[in-house]
Amino acid sequence: MTAEPQSFLHVADPAVGESIVRLSPGKRVTLGRAPSNDIVLHDERASRVHAEIMSAPGGWFVRDLQSRNGTTVNGTVVVSERPLATGDVIRIGLAQITFTSGDPPTGASQAYGPSETIAGDVPSDAAEWMASITHRRTRSRLLEAISEAAGTAPRVGRAAADLCRLAFALAGADDARGIARLALDSALHGTAANRGMVLLPARLGDAALDRVTIDMVAATASTPDPWTWPLPHAAAATVLLTDEAVLAAGDGRFGDAAATITAPIRSRGRPVGVMHLEVEAGGAATPDDLEFVMAVCDALGVALDNLAAREVLSTRLATAADENERLRRRLGEETRMVGASPALQGIIGQVQRVATTKATVLVRGESGAGKELIARAIHEASDRTGGPFVCLNCAALSETLLESELFGHEKGAFTGATERKIGKFEAAHKGTLMLDEIGEMSPAIQAKFLRVLEGHPFERVGGSGRVQVDVRVVAATNRDLERAVAAGDFRRDLYFRLKVVEIIVPPLRRRPEDIESLAEHFLNRFANETGRKLRGFTPEALEAMQAYHWPGNIRELRNAIERAVVLSQGESIDVHELSLSHLAAPGETDANAALRSGPFVPMSIEEMERRHVLATLEAVGGNKTKAATILGIERSTLDRKLAKWARV
């Protein structure tokens, strides 16, 4: 009589991958979302117990168990039950279950994940060994029995105690070998087995064990140790292929073993290793032992998943710590005040003294001189360094937008205010607020700003709730506030409230001692960022930078060095690569700028006067009357000077 062909289900669940389920005649297989199902589906469209597959004299049938979203076979909805033929595709939600008979389905090598393969077929002697199998399990029901009858059965009570102890022990293990050893010791203690081994991949992230040639022993427990008996190739390959735990009678291939228990160790729903136990002659293993070993293997799989997750998290935390350290170093480089001039050292001393106080600071200086850098240095040196540092340019916004940015607004306060927004004052609570170009603030906002500076609460735009904040204000400006006060453009009381501590930042042209240090600092920084290998500046470039008047101050120097680093074709930056401008510095006349546009040339005052007069005369086309008016001298005086210079 010909034996019926073996039937399989090829389950493809997008959430956990693919797996093979062997169907046994007379056994009912349930599918659904509940953990108690034989095939657990990880899809919200699946009901808790969605469908079942069962055998009957006519073959195998699938039945929908009044599920919420239905079951289909080859696209046809299953009304009650439907017979299955090889190749039929059952769909439940996104899960696809293919029914087949005979050999394992084509593509079974992908049943354990796309990166893993079955290295050959099951060993030739596996069929003979499989005849000795007395029990099979795909899932341990011991934990369910514990929850239903805890304390009522001695076996259940002992198993519960052993599994509880194992769970606590696994929680403290920090490597795969240690976890495997703990699980193996627990399995040997809770069963009649005398020796055993746990076989796992060399690394948790590697592919699963070779299904035939097993040579990675994670842990063994035997007398003597290490393991000296034949490796269980056939048992391990079969368990990994079918994802079933088996209890087999001894047949001589495992030495004096009277019985063997082999169970899969699952990671993320697929078998990645095995636990193999052997019972010496004179002993006996029972289905309860098989159940217990499966429960131990399930706990071991969870512990391995947790260990892998901890290792990934540890790696990510280490990477994040390195990135944070790199950002801190970069921030430190960007906020470090570079230079050794007496003016800069005086500013550093002021910053150190004022940082420990709560005084409002007014930083004054030309644009690009480093006012924000000084404000950040005050924040970093104060006891507010753990709080936020918030900057706002008052000149960049209209009066309405500036008020909203400073104090926030309520939903519906104006057109476009679709939600509540906190302002810079609230964002800088327990920190520092740096207001750049404070002189551009409108008189209406100046009044509200003054009240906040004096410690009064404020209201968001369009709101009535009072907001109290603890913020240190550092204001900065390049305007002449005294002239603005005299003209009525800036409130006198706000001026005195801001000018508690005043730090004046001299322009770069007045501290030439810092130019070379700053240039080297920016050169090293941008060379590292771009990967360029530059040795420095040529003597001509250094001389040109020292003679240049730097109307854009440190910001201009930084941009000039960055441009030179990017465009330089040699090992050193030369003067023509700096691309220095001919703009006049703030407060400098065009004539003075023209005189200072190139490198300094020593000359007498008389020679400078001659050049200036002749240049003015040339600019007006030789009109002596107009030139004399521009020069502020009499026409006759101009004639005498020209006559004198003509004789020389």
C-alpha positions in Angstrom: 0.0 0.0 0.0 1.4 3.4 -1.1 1.8 5.9 1.7 0.0 9.2 1.3 2.3 12.0 0.3 3.3 14.5 3.0 1.5 17.8 2.9 2.9 21.2 3.8 1.8 24.8 4.2 4.2 27.5 2.9 3.3 30.5 5.0 4.4 34.0 3.8 3.7 36.6 6.4 5.1 40.1 5.5 5.6 40.8 9.2 7.8 37.8 10.1 8.9 36.3 6.8 8.3 32.8 5.5 8.1 29.4 7.1 7.1 25.8 6.4 4.4 24.0 8.4 4.1 20.2 8.1 0.5 18.9 8.1 -0.2 15.6 9.9 -3.3 13.6 9.1 -5.9 13.9 11.8 -4.4 17.1 13.1 -6.4 20.4 13.0 -4.3 23.5 12.2 -5.8 26.9 13.2 -4.8 30.3 11.7 -5.4 33.7 13.3 -4.0 36.6 15.3 -4.2 35.0 18.7 -1.0 33.5 20.1 -2.8 30.2 20.8 -3.2 29.5 17.0 -0.9 26.9 15.3 -0.1 29.6 12.7 0.0 33.1 14.1 -0.8 35.8 11.6 0.6 39.3 12.3 -2.1 41.3 10.5 -4.9 43.4 12.1 -7.2 42.2 9.3 -7.0 38.7 10.6 -9.5 37.6 13.3 -8.3 36.1 16.6 -9.2 32.6 15.3 -9.6 33.2 11.6 -9.7 29.9 9.8 -8.7 26.2 10.2 -7.2 23.5 8.0 -8.1 19.9 8.7 -7.9 16.5 7.1 -10.8 14.3 6.0 -11.2 11.1 4.0 -11.3 13.2 0.8 -8.1 15.1 1.6 -7.4 18.5 3.2 -10.0 21.3 3.6 -9.9 24.9 4.7 -12.7 26.4 6.7 -13.4 30.0 7.5 -14.4 30.4 11.2 -16.8 33.3 10.7 -13.9 35.8 10.4 -14.4 39.5 10.2 -12.7 40.0 6.8 -13.1 36.6 5.2 -10.7 34.0 3.7 -10.0 33.4 0.0 -8.5 30.5 -2.0 -7.1 31.5 -5.4 -9.1 34.7 -5.1 -12.5 33.0 -4.3 -14.1 33.7 -1.0 -14.5 30.6 1.2 -18.1 30.4 2.3 -18.0 27.4 4.7 -15.2 24.9 3.8 -13.3 24.2 0.6 -11.1 21.3 -0.5 -7.4 22.0 -1.1 -5.3 20.9 -4.0 -1.5 21.3 -4.5 -0.7 24.9 -5.4 -3.8 26.4 -3.9 -3.1 29.8 -2.4 -5.0 30.9 0.8 -5.0 34.6 1.5 -5.8 36.1 4.9 -5.1 39.8 5.0 -1.6 40.2 3.6 -0.6 36.7 4.6 -0.3 34.1 1.8 -0.5 30.4 2.6 0.3 27.9 -0.2 -0.8 24.3 0.1 1.3 21.6 -1.4 1.9 17.9 -1.2 4.9 15.7 -1.7 8.4 17.2 -1.3 8.8 20.5 0.5 7.6 23.4 -1.6 9.9 24.9 -4.1 11.5 27.9 -2.5 11.7 26.2 0.9 15.2 27.6 1.1 13.6 31.0 1.6 11.4 29.8 4.4 13.7 31.1 7.0 14.6 34.5 5.6 16.0 35.8 2.3 19.6 35.6 3.4 19.6 32.0 4.5 19.7 28.7 2.5 19.4 25.1 3.3 22.8 23.6 2.6 21.7 20.4 0.7 19.1 17.9 1.5 18.4 16.1 4.8 21.1 13.5 5.4 20.4 10.1 3.9 20.1 8.4 7.2 17.5 10.9 8.4 14.6 8.8 7.2 15.7 5.9 9.3 16.1 8.1 12.3 12.7 9.8 11.8 11.1 6.4 12.1 12.1 6.4 15.8 10.3 9.7 16.5 7.4 9.1 19.0 6.1 12.6 19.5 6.1 15.9 17.6 5.3 19.5 18.7 5.2 22.8 16.9 4.4 24.9 20.1 4.7 24.2 23.8 1.4 24.4 25.6 3.1 24.2 29.0 2.8 27.9 29.7 -0.9 27.8 28.8 -1.3 24.9 31.3 0.6 26.9 33.9 -1.8 29.9 33.6 -4.8 27.6 33.7 -3.8 25.2 36.4 -1.0 26.8 38.3 -0.4 24.9 41.5 -2.9 22.1 40.8 -0.4 19.6 39.2 3.0 18.9 40.7 4.6 18.7 37.2 3.2 22.1 36.2 4.2 23.7 39.5 7.8 22.4 39.1 8.0 23.6 35.5 6.6 27.0 36.4 9.3 27.4 39.2 12.1 26.3 36.8 10.9 28.6 34.0 10.6 31.5 36.5 14.1 30.9 37.7 15.4 30.7 34.2 13.7 34.0 33.2 15.5 35.8 36.0 18.8 34.2 35.2 18.5 35.0 31.5 17.8 38.6 32.3 21.2 39.0 33.9 23.2 37.2 31.1 25.1 39.5 28.7 26.4 37.1 26.0 25.0 34.4 23.8 27.1 31.6 25.1 26.1 32.4 28.7 22.4 32.6 27.8 22.7 29.2 26.0 24.5 27.7 29.0 21.8 28.9 31.4 19.0 27.5 29.2 20.7 24.2 28.8 21.3 23.8 32.5 17.6 24.5 33.1 16.5 22.0 30.5 18.7 19.3 32.0 17.5 20.1 35.5 13.8 19.9 34.4 13.9 16.7 32.4 15.3 13.2 32.5 18.1 14.1 30.1 21.8 13.6 31.1 23.6 15.5 28.5 22.9 18.1 25.8 24.1 20.9 23.6 22.8 24.2 22.2 23.8 24.9 18.6 23.6 28.6 17.4 25.1 30.7 14.7 28.4 32.3 15.5 26.8 35.7 15.7 23.1 36.5 16.3 23.0 38.6 13.1 24.4 35.8 10.9 22.3 33.4 8.8 20.7 30.4 10.7 22.7 27.2 11.3 23.6 25.1 8.3 20.8 22.6 8.3 23.1 19.6 7.7 26.8 20.4 8.6 26.5 21.7 12.2 29.8 22.8 13.6 29.0 25.8 15.8 28.6 24.7 19.4 27.5 27.5 21.6 27.2 25.5 24.9 27.3 21.9 26.0 26.6 20.2 29.3 27.7 16.6 29.7 30.0 14.3 31.6 32.7 14.6 30.5 32.7 18.1 29.0 33.4 18.9 26.1 30.9 16.9 24.0 32.4 13.7 22.7 29.4 11.9 21.2 28.4 12.2 17.5 26.8 15.5 16.5 23.0 15.2 15.8 23.1 16.1 12.1 19.9 14.4 11.1 17.9 15.5 14.2 19.0 19.2 13.9 18.5 19.4 10.1 15.0 17.9 10.5 14.0 20.2 13.3 15.3 23.3 11.6 13.5 22.4 8.3 10.1 21.5 9.9 10.2 23.9 12.9 9.0 21.1 15.1 10.4 19.7 18.3 10.7 15.9 18.4 11.0 13.2 21.0 12.7 10.1 19.5 13.6 6.7 20.9 17.3 5.7 21.0 18.4 3.7 18.0 22.1 3.4 18.7 23.3 6.3 16.6 23.7 8.5 19.8 25.7 6.1 21.8 24.0 4.7 24.8 21.1 7.3 24.6 17.7 5.7 25.4 15.9 8.8 24.0 16.6 12.1 22.5 14.8 15.5 22.6 15.5 18.0 19.9 13.7 21.4 19.8 14.1 24.5 17.6 15.3 27.9 19.0 13.3 30.6 17.3 14.4 34.2 16.7 11.8 36.6 15.4 9.5 33.7 14.6 11.9 31.5 12.6 14.2 28.7 13.8 17.9 29.7 14.0 19.3 27.0 16.2 18.5 23.8 18.1 18.7 22.4 21.6 19.5 18.6 21.6 19.2 16.5 24.8 20.0 12.9 25.3 18.7 10.4 28.0 21.2 7.7 29.0 20.2 4.0 29.0 17.9 3.2 31.8 16.2 6.6 31.7 13.0 7.6 30.0 11.8 10.8 28.4 8.1 11.8 28.3 6.0 14.2 26.2 6.0 16.5 29.3 9.8 16.6 28.9 9.4 17.6 25.3 6.9 20.4 26.3 9.3 21.7 29.0 12.3 21.8 26.5 10.2 23.7 24.0 9.2 26.3 26.7 12.9 26.6 27.6 13.8 27.1 23.9 11.1 29.8 23.6 12.5 31.6 26.6 16.0 31.2 25.1 14.9 32.7 21.8 13.4 35.7 23.5 16.6 36.2 25.5 18.6 36.1 22.3 16.4 38.6 20.6 16.7 40.9 23.6 20.5 40.5 23.6 20.6 41.3 19.9 18.4 44.4 20.5 20.7 45.5 23.4 23.7 45.1 21.2 22.1 47.2 18.4 21.0 49.8 20.9 24.5 49.9 22.5 26.0 50.4 19.1 23.6 53.2 18.2 24.2 54.9 21.6 28.0 54.7 21.1 27.5 56.2 17.6 25.3 58.9 19.0 27.8 59.7 21.8 30.6 60.0 19.2 28.4 62.3 17.1 27.5 64.4 20.1 31.2 64.7 21.1 32.0 65.6 17.5 29.3 68.3 17.5 30.5 69.6 20.9 34.0 69.9 19.6 32.8 71.7 16.4 30.6 74.0 18.5 33.6 74.7 20.7 35.7 75.5 17.7 33.0 77.9 16.4 32.6 79.7 19.7 36.2 79.9 20.7 37.6 83.4 20.6 40.9 83.3 18.7 43.7 85.9 19.1 46.1 87.4 21.5 45.7 91.1 21.1 45.3 93.2 24.3 41.8 94.3 23.1 40.6 90.7 22.8 42.1 89.7 26.1 40.3 92.6 27.7 37.0 91.4 26.2 37.6 87.8 27.5 38.2 89.2 31.0 34.9 91.1 30.8 33.0 88.0 29.6 34.4 86.0 32.5 33.4 88.6 35.1 29.9 89.3 33.8 29.0 85.7 33.0 28.7 84.8 36.7 26.1 87.6 37.3 22.5 88.1 36.1 23.2 91.6 34.6 21.9 92.5 31.2 24.8 93.0 28.7 24.9 95.3 25.7 27.5 94.3 23.1 28.5 97.0 20.6 30.5 96.7 17.5 30.5 96.7 13.7 28.7 94.0 11.8 30.8 90.9 11.6 33.0 91.8 14.5 31.9 88.8 16.6 29.1 90.1 18.8 27.1 86.8 18.7 30.2 84.9 19.6 30.7 87.0 22.7 27.0 86.5 23.6 27.4 82.7 23.3 30.6 82.8 25.3 28.7 84.6 28.1 26.0 82.0 28.0 28.5 79.1 28.1 30.4 80.5 31.0 27.3 81.2 33.1 25.2 78.9 35.3 22.6 78.9 32.4 24.8 76.8 30.1 22.4 73.9 30.5 19.5 76.0 29.2 18.8 77.2 25.7 20.6 79.9 23.8 18.2 81.7 21.5 19.1 84.3 18.9 16.9 86.8 17.1 17.8 89.5 14.6 15.4 92.4 15.3 16.2 94.0 11.9 15.0 91.1 9.9 11.3 91.3 10.8 8.5 93.8 10.5 7.0 95.3 13.7 4.1 92.8 13.8 6.2 89.8 13.1 8.9 90.9 15.6 6.3 91.1 18.4 5.0 87.7 17.5 8.5 86.2 17.4 9.5 87.8 20.7 6.3 87.2 22.8 4.4 84.5 20.8 0.8 84.5 19.7 -2.5 82.7 20.3 -4.5 80.9 17.6 -6.5 83.3 15.6 -4.6 86.4 16.8 -4.1 87.5 13.1 -4.5 86.1 9.6 -2.4 83.0 9.3 -2.2 82.3 13.1 -3.5 78.8 12.8 -2.2 77.6 16.1 -0.6 78.9 19.3 3.1 79.7 19.0 5.5 80.4 21.9 7.9 83.3 21.4 11.6 83.6 21.8 11.3 84.7 25.4 9.4 81.5 26.3 11.8 79.4 24.3 14.8 80.9 26.1 13.3 80.2 29.6 16.1 79.4 32.1 18.6 80.3 29.3 19.9 83.3 27.4 18.2 85.4 24.7 20.5 87.2 22.3 18.8 90.1 20.5 20.9 91.3 17.6 20.4 94.8 16.0 18.4 95.9 19.0 18.5 99.5 17.7 16.1 98.5 14.9 13.3 97.7 17.3 10.2 99.9 16.9 9.2 102.2 19.8 5.9 100.2 20.4 7.8 97.0 21.0 10.5 98.8 23.0 7.9 99.6 25.6 6.7 96.0 26.0 10.3 94.7 25.8 11.3 97.1 28.7 8.6 95.7 31.0 9.8 92.1 30.4 13.4 93.2 31.1 12.3 94.7 34.4 10.8 91.3 35.4 7.1 91.8 34.6 5.1 89.1 32.9 3.8 89.6 29.4 1.0 88.4 27.2 1.1 86.6 23.9 -0.2 88.5 20.9 -4.0 88.0 20.9 -4.0 86.4 24.3 -4.9 87.4 27.9 -2.9 84.9 29.9 0.2 86.2 31.7 3.5 84.5 31.0 6.4 84.8 33.4 9.9 83.8 32.2 13.4 83.7 33.6 15.6 84.8 30.8 19.0 86.6 30.6 19.1 89.1 27.8 22.3 90.0 25.8 21.6 92.8 23.3 23.8 93.7 20.4 23.9 96.6 18.0 26.1 98.4 15.5 24.1 101.6 15.7 25.0 104.8 17.6 22.3 104.4 20.3 23.1 107.8 21.8 22.3 109.5 18.6 19.1 107.4 18.2 18.1 108.4 21.8 18.8 112.1 21.0 16.7 111.8 17.8 13.8 110.1 19.7 14.1 106.8 17.8 15.2 104.8 20.9 13.7 105.0 24.4 16.0 106.7 26.9 14.8 104.4 29.7 15.4 101.3 27.6 18.9 102.5 26.7 19.9 102.8 30.3 18.2 99.5 31.2 20.3 97.7 28.5 23.5 99.5 29.3 24.1 97.7 32.6 27.3 96.1 31.3 28.6 97.3 28.0 31.2 95.4 26.0 32.6 97.2 23.0 34.1 94.9 20.3 36.8 96.8 18.3 36.8 96.1 14.5 39.4 93.7 13.1 41.4 96.5 11.5 42.1 97.9 15.0 43.5 94.7 16.3 45.8 93.5 13.5 47.7 91.2 15.9 44.7 88.8 15.7 44.5 88.6 11.9 47.2 85.9 11.4 45.8 83.8 14.3 42.3 84.0 12.9 43.4 83.2 9.4 45.3 80.1 10.5 42.3 79.0 12.6 39.9 79.3 9.7 42.4 77.7 7.3 42.7 74.6 9.5 39.0 74.3 10.0 38.0 74.5 6.3 41.0 72.4 5.2 39.7 69.6 7.6 36.2 70.0 6.4 37.1 69.8 2.7 40.0 67.3 3.0 42.4 69.7 1.4 46.1 69.5 2.4 47.3 73.1 2.7 50.5 74.2 4.5 49.5 77.8 5.1 49.8 81.2 3.5 52.5 82.7 1.4 54.4 85.7 2.9 52.7 87.9 0.3 49.2 86.7 1.4 50.0 87.4 5.1 51.3 90.8 4.3 48.2 91.6 2.2 45.9 90.5 5.0 47.7 92.6 7.5 47.5 95.7 5.3 43.9 95.2 4.3 41.3 97.2 6.3 38.6 94.4 6.6 35.4 96.4 6.3 33.4 93.1 6.9 35.5 92.3 10.0 35.9 88.6 11.1 33.0 87.5 9.0 34.7 88.8 5.8 38.0 87.1 6.9 36.2 83.8 7.5 34.5 83.9 4.1 37.7 84.9 2.3 39.6 82.0 3.8 36.8 79.6 3.0 36.8 80.7 -0.6 40.5 80.5 -0.9 40.6 77.0 0.6 38.0 75.8 -1.9 39.6 77.4 -5.0 43.3 77.1 -4.1 45.3 74.9 -6.5 48.6 74.9 -4.7 49.9 73.8 -1.3 49.8 77.4 0.1 47.2 80.2 -0.3 48.6 83.1 -2.3 47.4 86.7 -2.3 45.5 86.5 -5.5 43.3 83.7 -4.1 42.1 85.9 -1.2 40.0 88.1 -3.5 40.0 91.1 -1.1 37.4 93.8 -1.8 37.8 97.6 -2.2 34.8 98.5 -0.1 35.2 101.3 2.5 35.0 100.4 6.1 32.1 101.9 8.2 32.8 105.6 8.8 35.6 105.7 6.3 35.5 108.2 3.3 36.0 107.1 -0.2 39.2 108.9 -0.5 40.7 107.2 2.6 39.4 103.9 1.3 41.2 104.5 -2.0 44.4 105.2 -0.2 44.1 102.0 1.8 42.8 99.8 -1.0 46.3 98.4 -1.5 49.4 97.5 0.6 50.7 100.3 2.8 53.3 102.6 1.1 55.3 104.9 3.4 55.1 108.6 2.2 55.3 112.1 3.6 52.3 114.2 4.4 53.3 116.6 1.6 53.4 113.8 -0.9 50.0 112.5 0.3 48.6 116.0 -0.1 49.9 116.3 -3.6 48.5 112.9 -4.7 45.1 113.8 -3.1 44.9 117.2 -4.7 45.8 115.9 -8.2 43.4 113.0 -7.8 40.6 115.4 -6.9 41.4 117.7 -9.9 41.4 114.7 -12.2 38.1 113.5 -10.8 36.4 116.9 -11.7 37.9 117.0 -15.2 40.5 119.7 -14.5 37.9 122.3 -13.1 40.1 124.1 -10.6 37.2 126.1 -9.1 35.2 122.9 -8.4 38.3 121.1 -7.1 39.1 124.0 -4.7 35.5 123.8 -3.4 35.8 120.1 -2.7 39.2 120.5 -1.1 37.9 123.4 1.1 40.6 125.9 0.0 40.7 129.1 -2.1 41.2 128.9 -5.8 44.4 131.0 -5.4 45.8 128.6 -2.9 45.2 125.7 -5.3 47.0 127.6 -8.1 50.0 128.2 -5.8 50.2 124.5 -4.9 50.0 123.4 -8.5 52.7 125.9 -9.5 55.0 124.7 -6.8 54.5 121.1 -7.7 55.1 121.9 -11.4 58.5 123.4 -10.5 59.6 120.2 -8.6 
